[in-house]
Amino acid sequence: MRRVLLIESINLTSIAYLLAAGRRFDAVRYLFSSPRMLAACTMLRGLVPVPEKIEYADFPGSYFDAQEAATQRINDALCEERSGNLYRRMMLRFCKNPLFELAMRNEVNIRYTQYRAKALILLRYLAKEQDEIWFFPRDSITVRTPEGGIGDCARIPAVASIRNAAADRIRALLWFCAAPVILCGVAAVLLGRGLLFGPVSRQHYRVGYDMPDSGVQWHRGYHEFFLYDTADFHPREVLHVFRGALHDERTRQVFDRYGYPRADFRRCKVPLHLYLRRVLSDFLLKGCWSWLTGIVAEKSACTCIPALAVMKMTLEAEIFYASYDIDVFVARDDFNPFHIVRTLVAREHDNRTASFSIGDYSIQNINYILFDTYALWGDFYREFHEKSLRHGGTAVIGAGIYGIDKTHEFLQRGYLPEKYRERAASHRLVLIAGTSYAPDIFVTKETQLAFYRTVLEATDAYPDVIRVIRPKADELQDRDFAALFSEFERVLIETELWIYRVIPVCDLVICLGSTSIGIESLLAGKKVLYYDNTGWRRHIYAPYSEYLVAFTRAELDRNLARVLRDDTYLDDATLQAIRTRHGYRFDGNVAERFRALCRGHFRTGGEGRAGGRERA
């Protein structure tokens, strides 16, 4: 019988357990560890078995299972079990709106549930391969799905249960001691911004625009500039709000030279009355009292930091809106918990928020979204994310807000870059589109390498095909990718042209997973094939046709032969259904439809700011 021990987080207790019982196991794996704890295990080599890290990549498809389990099942159940929790009560008492719990649940999901769901799902995958699985958890919280919990697929050592029960009490006492320090620290940081004395006039803007601290992404400028026009959305009419403080000197110089309005979100000064009432009284004094009188009854601290984070976000948003009156604030991503807080605080000031979907998702893993208007690619996503979108407004604008309008323009003009003219006359051009990758998500470096190799080998059988690779991530800085690409002839590595300029010149696009280039290319009238080697079989486009999505090399060869050899593709009715349900329409007006949604939140009778209209 083969025994395997999975350690959730390597710490002193788990190392002690390895010293005492490690030899009982044929293999030891771990999920998380600090470098120091891992170094301690290495130093004890010979006395304890050295644990081997376990990743999603070890079990294809496990990432999607974990994400779906966390957002659709585990996280809500975990939070509802703690509905009477001190931290939740304290947060709701401070924020005074039950919808703020959405932000707290999002924080719990990001900070805790994702990791525990990973442990549960990987344990299930391990249990399919091994005879006996043992699990050493980092705390006593249990999580379950309808398929069962950790105890149904693994045994937990008695010492771990005893240790975690004691650790929960110790953790509660530590938070009891740390509470005044944390609250005082937040109050001190806010005071360090400076105080505003006397009446405060709120500067009015029709549009606020979410900007990263790193400034404008100059290497892909349209990601920044798609929102602008020559009227209400002219850069001089929009307040650019940097999330913390602007770091990029080039961005600073451009904004100063052309007079583009900007604000550093976490550097706004605090009105004196707000500091006295909300920071000192409600947050510091009442928070300390609630904490110190109730914390000894708490056994679990998994909602502590999320609740504090939401309270701090609320203060920061209130300070910001005390100085700025923004008709509609445009957020850049949809999954940050702060967007929920900002929406709720904006409503208190008769302001609104808007955002847009940025990806073609294959799993329902965005469970907590709240905007006054959330722009979707098509009706499919309204149904697909129904649970996530139930608290805010939605509207369909079409896919590809970051660039598909420019592709439409290029096609209307018959655009063909000089470098492709001769090639397009003698060869067919096939765009191979990878996606972003990282060590612990559904696409790893190894997944991306395998995708490129398989597609390049499969298309090698067609001598009249030139493969165009436009890297999305930093593949070209990795020698493994460079070595792979150099193995094949008729490969063009595109590093100069924007992807939305490359789409018009290609005859076929082959995508990894469900990367958004796929639906955008379909909208542009291009033939698209998906090759998904991530191990996830519930691809959102698979139900439309077996000839659209391939999961194996044999299926990819079959689908390529239909397109490149037989000149056969999907029927018109299927293509129209996909384009309409997932991409709405291809007319060059996606960004304008989003601007129109934002204009719907403008308050009538006001003028755009061109130098400083203020509203008391």
N, C-alpha and C positions, 0 to 999 in steps of 0.2 A: 504494500500500500504506500503510495506516494503522498507525503504530507507537505503542504506549502503554508507558510505564514506570511500574511500581508499586514504590514505596519502602516497605519494611516499617517502618522507623523513621528519621526524618530526623536525621542527625548530621553532624559535620564532613566525614566521608568522602563521604557521599552528596551534600552540598552541593558539594564539590569536583568530584564526578563530573558534577553538573548544570552547573557552570561550563564543564567541558571538553566535555561531549557532550550537554547538554540540548537543544540545537537540533535534534538528530537525531530527536526524538520529537514526535509531534503532540499528545500529552497526557501529563501527569505526574500521577499519583495517589499518595497516601500513606495508610498505615494508622494510624501512631502518630507523635506528635511532642510535644516539650515546647514550651511557649509561646515560649521563648527561641530555639529552633532555627527555629520557624516565623516568628518575627519577623525572623531573619537572612535567610531566603528572601525575605521581603517587601521588606527593605531592598535586596536585590540585584535587585529587579524591573528588567527590561530586560537584565540580564546572564544571569539564569537564568529559566526558566519557573516561575511560582509554582505549586506543587503544590496539587491539589484533594483534599480528604479523601474517602475512599471508606468507605461504611457498609454494614451489612447491608441497610438499607432500600433501597439502590440496586438490590438483586437479591432480590426477594421469595422467601422459602424458604431463602435461603442461611444464615440463622442456625441453622435446624434441622439443615441438612447439616453445618455446622461443629461444632455441639454433639455430634451423633451420631458424627462422625468422630473427634473428640477423645477422647470417653469410651469408645467401643466399639472403637476400633482404634489410633489414633496413640499415646495416652498409655502404654498397656501395652507396646507395641512399643518406645517410646522408653526406658522404664525397664528393660525386659529387655535391651536392647542395652548398658545400663550396669549390669548386675547385679554386675559385679566392680568397680564404681566405688568410689573411696576414700570418698566421702561416705556412700554406702549402707552400706559395711562399718563405718564409724565409728558410724553411727546404730544399726545392729543390735547392734554390740558393746556400746553403751551401754544400749540398751533391753532387750536379752536376750530378745526374743520376735520371731520372724519376721513376726508379724501387724502389727507396727508399720510394716512397709513399706506397708500399705494407706494409712496416714496420709501417708506420704511421697509416695506416688503421687498422692494427692488434692492435696497441696500442689504437686507438679509440674504437675498438670493446671491448677490455678487460676493459678499464677504464670507458667507458660510455655506449656504445650501449647495452651490455649484460643486464645492469640494466634497461634501458628504455624498452627493448624488454620484460623483465620480467613483467614490469608494464602493458604493452599493452596486453600480453597474459593472465595474471591473471585477468585483467579487463574483458576480453571476457568470461572467465570461470565464473566469478562472475555474469556477466550479464545474463547468462543462468539460474541462480538460484534465482536472486533477481529481484524485480520489478523496482527499480530505483537506479542507481549507480552514485555517484559523485566522482570526482577524483581531488585531490589537488597535482598538479605537483611541482617539485622542480625548474624547469626552463621553458622557453617559447619555447623550441625546440619541434617540432612535428615530430612524426615518423609514418610511414604508411606501410602497406602491401597491396597486391591486395584485401584482404578481408576487408580493411578499417583501419582507424586510431583510436586514443583514443577518438576523438570527436564523433565517430560513435557508441560507446558503453557506454559512460559516459558523464556526464555534468561537466563542470569545473566552480567553483565559480568565480564570477567577481573579487573578491578581490585577488584571486590567479593570474589571468591574469595581473592585475595591478601591483601586487607585483613583479611578474617575469619580466615584462617589465622594471621596475625600477632596479631590481636586475641585469639584464644583463648589463645595463649601469654602474652600480656601480662596477660590476665585471671587466668590461673592464678598468675602471679607476684604480682599484686596481692592475691589471696586468701591467698597464702603469707605476705605481710606483715601482712595484716589479721587473720589467724586468732587470734593471741594477744590482740589488742585486743578482738575480738568476744567470745571466751570469757571474758576477764577482765571485760568489761562486764556480761555476764549474771550472773556470779558476784557482782559488786559490787551490782547491782540487787537480787538475792535477799538479800544481806547487809543491804541497806538496809531490809528489812522488819522486821528485828530477830530475835534468836535466842531460843529457848526452852531453858533449862538444866534438867537433871534429867529424871526420867521424865515422859512426856507421856500424859495421859489423853485418850482420844478421846471426844468428845461424840457420843452415839448419837441418831440420828433414823431413823425408818423411811423417810421420804421426803425427798429433796432436790429442789428445783425450780429449773430454769434460768431466770434473770431477766436481761433486758438492763440495761446500765448506766443507760439513760434512765429506768428505773423502770417503774411501771405505766402502760400505755397507757390513760389515763383516757377518751379519746374512743371506745374500744371495749373497755369493761371486761370483757366476757365472755371475750375472748381471754385474759385473765389468770385469771379466776375459775372457768372450766369445770372445773378439776381438783378443786376443793374439795367436801367434804361436811361432815357434822356429827360425823364419827368420826375414822378414821385420817387423813383428808385435810382435817381442820379446819386453817385457817391457822395456828393455834398449835401444831399438831403437825408442820408442814412447815418444813424449813430452806430459806429462800429464798436462793439463791446468785447474787449479782450477778457478772457475768462479769469485770468489772474492779473498779470501785468505783461505788457508787450516786451519781448526780448530781442526781436529782430531789428537791427539798426537800419537795414534797407527799407523795411516797411515803415519804420518811424520817419525816415527822411521823406519818403513819398507822401505820406499822410500830411506831414508838416508843410511840404512844398505846395501841395494842391489844396490845402485847407479842408481835408476830409475829417469830419467829426469823429472823435474816438473817446473811449472811456475805459479805464482799467477797473474791472468789476470789483476786485478785492482791495481797491485803494480809495473807494468813495468815502468821504468824511461822514461822520455820524452826527445827525442832529441831536442837540443836547436833550431835548424832551424824549426822543426815542431811546437814547441811551439810558436815561433814568428809569423810564417806564418798562421798556422791553428787555434791556440787557441786565440792568442791576436788579430790578424788582422781579420781573417774571422769570427771567432765565437764571440769574445767579441765586437770589435769595429763595424764591419759591422752589427752584430746581433743587437746591441743596436740601431744603426742608423735606421735599418729597422723597429724595434719594435716601437721606439719612434715617428717615422714619420708616422706610419700607424695604430697604435693600436686604436686611437680614432675613427676610422671608423668601428671597429669591435664591434658587438653586442653579439656575442657568443664566449665563451672560451672553448668549448668542445674539440677543436683540439689543444689548446695551449700546455698543458702538453705533449700530444703525440708527437707533433712536436719537442719540446725541448728534450724529451727523445730520439728520433731518432738522433738528432744532437749530443747529449752526447754519445750515443752508437757509432756513427761514429767516433768521436774523440778517444774513447777508443780502437776501432778496429784498427785505423790508428797507434796509439801508439804501440799496440801489434805487428802489422806486420812490424813496423819499426825496431824491434829487432829480429823477427823470420821469417824465410823463410820456410814455411810448405807446402809440395806438396799437401797434402789433410788433411783437418781438419774434424774429425768425431764428429758430434753432437749427443747428447744422447736423446733428445726429439725433436719433430717436430713442436711444436706450439709456441715456444718462439720468440717474434719479433726480438730479437737480432740475431738469426740465419740468418735472411734475411740480416741484416746489415753486418754481418761478411762475408757472401757469396759475397756481392757486393764489399766490401773492399778487400777481398782476390783476386777477379778477377783483381783488379787494380794492384796487385803485382804478377800476373801470378800464383796465387795459387788457389786451388779448395776446395770445401766442399762436404761432403757426410753425409747422415743420413738414418734412416730406420723407418718404421712404427712400433709403439709399442702397438697398440690396435686394437680390432675387432669392428669397429664403426658401429652403426646402424643409424646414422644421418650424414648429410653432414655439420659438424660443424668445419672443419679445412680449412678455406677458404684462408689462406695466408701462403703459403709455398714456399720457394725458396732455393734450393740446386742445385749444379751442378749435383749430382746424388742422387736421393731419392729412396730407396729400398722398394718395395711393396711386400705384401704377395702373391698376385695373380692378374690376369687381371681384376677381378671384381672390385678391388679398384682403378685401373687406370680409369675405367669408372665412378665409384661411385664418385670419387673426381676429376673429369675432370676439373672443374672450378678452383679448388685449385692448380692443378699441371701444369697449362698451361705455367708457366714462367720458369720452370726448367726441368732437365732431370730425367727420371724415368727408373727403371729396376725391374724385378721380381726376387726375390730370394727365396720366400717361407715363410711360417708362422713360428713363434716361435724362433726368433733369440736368445732369452734369455735362451733357454734350451732344445728345441725339439731335437737338435742333440744328447744330452746326453740320452734322452728317446730312440732314435733310437739305440744308443750303448747298453743300458740296455736290450732292446728287443732282439738284436742280440745275446747277451750273455745269454739269458734266465734268466735274473736277477729276483730273488724273495727274498726280505728281510726275514730274519729268523722269525721276528715277524708275518709275514703273511703266512708262510708255512702251519701251522696247520689250520688256519682260511680258507685259500683258498681251502683246501682239503675237507672241510665240509660245506662251505657256499659260496654264491655268494657275491662279494664285490662291493658295489655301492659307488662311490665317489660323494659327494655333494659339489659342488663348488660355493661358494658365490663370492662376489667381493668387491671392495673398497666402502665405504659409507661415507657420510658426511651430515650435516643438510640441505644443500641447493643445492643438486645435484639430479640426477634422482634416485639414490639409497640412501635412508636414513636408519638410524638404524631400524626404524619401518618396512621399506620395507624388509630389510635383515632378521629381526626376523620373519616376516610373510612368507618369502620364506622358511626358515629353518623349521618352524612349519608345513607348508603345505606339504613339501616334506617328512618330517619324518613321518607325519600321513599317507600319501599316501603309503609309502613303508613299514609301519608297518604291512600291510596285507600279507606280504611275509615273513614267519618265517625263511626261509633259507637265508635271506639277512642280511648282516652286513653293516651298513652305516658308511662310512669313511668320516670324516669332516676334511679337511686341511684348517684352517682359512687363508685367505689372508690378512685381516686387523687385528685389535686388539680385535676381538670379545671376546677372552678368558679373557681379562682384565675387561670385563663388566659383572657384576653379572646377568644381564637379559639373556644374552646368555648362561652363565653357568647353570642358573636355567632351561632354556628351554632344553638344551641337557640332563640334569639329569632326565628329565621326561620320557625318552625313554630308552629301553633296546636295546642291539645289536647296540650300537653306539660307534665307536672308534674315539677319538679325536687325530688326528695325529699332533704332535708338533715337532717331531724330523726329519722326512724325508722331503726332498725337494719335491715339488709338482711334478717335472719331474721324480722323483723316484717312486712316488705313482701311476702315470698314468699307468705304465706297469702292475701293480698287479690287476687292477680293471676290472670288467666285464661290468660295465655301469657307465657313468658319467652324472650327472644331473646338469645343469648350470643355474645360474641366468642371465637373460638378454642375452647378446651376449658376455659374458666374453671369453677371448681368449683361456682359457683352453678347450673350446668346440671344436674349429677347430683343435687345437693341438692334442686333443684326437682322433678326427675323422681321422686325418692323421696317427695316430699310430695304426689304425685299431680297435679302441674301439667304442662301441655303445654309442651314445650321445643323450640326450634329453634336450631340453631347456624349462624352465618354466619362463615366463616373467610376473611378477606381478607389473611392473612399470607403467602400463596404456598405454604404447606405442604399438600400434598394427602393426606398419610397421617394424617388425623384419626382418632383412636381410635374414634369412634362412626360414622364413615362406612360401615364394613362392615355395620352393622345395617340401614340403609335410606337410600336416596337422598333420601327425604323428611325426613330428620332433619338432615342436614348440607348446607349450600349453600356453594359456593365462588365463585359469580358472582351478579350481580344477577338474571339470568333464573331461576336455580335458587331464589333466595330468594323471588322473586315467586310461583313455582310452589308452593313449600312453604307460603307464607303463605296463598295462595288455598285450599289444601286445608283449612287449619285455620280461617281467619276467614270464608271464603265458603261452603265445602262442609261445614264442621264434621266433617272427617275427620282422623284422626290415625293413629298406628301401631297395629298389632294388639296384642292383649293379650299374646300369647306373646312378641313382640319386646320389649315394655316390661318384662315380668317378667324376661326374660333380662338386659336392661341393668341393671335395678335390683339383681338378685341378684349378678351378676358384678362390678359396679362399685361398688355401694353397700351390699350385704349385706342390710340390712333397716331399715325405718323404724318404730321402736318407742319412741323417746325414751330409749334406754339406751346410746347410743354412749359417752358419757363414763364411765358406770358399768362398761361392759365393759373400758374401758382401766384404770380403777381396780382392777378384779378381776385383770387381768394383773399389775399392780404388786403387789397383795397376795400374789400367788403367789411373789414374791421376798422377802417378809418372813420373817425367821428366827423360828421358833416359840419361845415361852417368854418373849419380850421384851415390855416395855411401851412404848407410845408415849411420847414425851418430852413432859412437861407441866411443864417447869421445869428439866430438866437431868440426866437419867440419864446416867451416864458409864460407859464401858467401857474398862478399862485395856488 
